[in-house]
Amino acid sequence: MHVQHADREAKFRLEPDVTMADNYGLTPRQVSKALSLVRKHQDEICAAWKDQFQG
């Protein structure tokens, strides 16, 4: 999953656990907030991805 803020971005893996894969300029505070939000909505994000790409 990609998280963007202005011209910065981070990529997170959702399974088996939420982890940050890459960070392209987000501050530690932004990463922490994004990580918290992704963890909070992990089930919803995974379900939406599966609906979109696995029919």
C-alpha positions, 0 to 999 in steps of 0.5 A: 500500500502506498501512502502519499503526502505532498511530494513524499511517499511511503510503502507499507506491506499489509500481510502478514503484519503491517510493516513499512517497506520503503520511505521516500521522504516522510518524516518520522512523525508522518510515518508513525501516523500513517502506520497507525492509520494503516494498522487501524484499517488493515482489514478494510484495506485488504478486503477492498484490495481483494475485491478489486483484484481478485473479483 
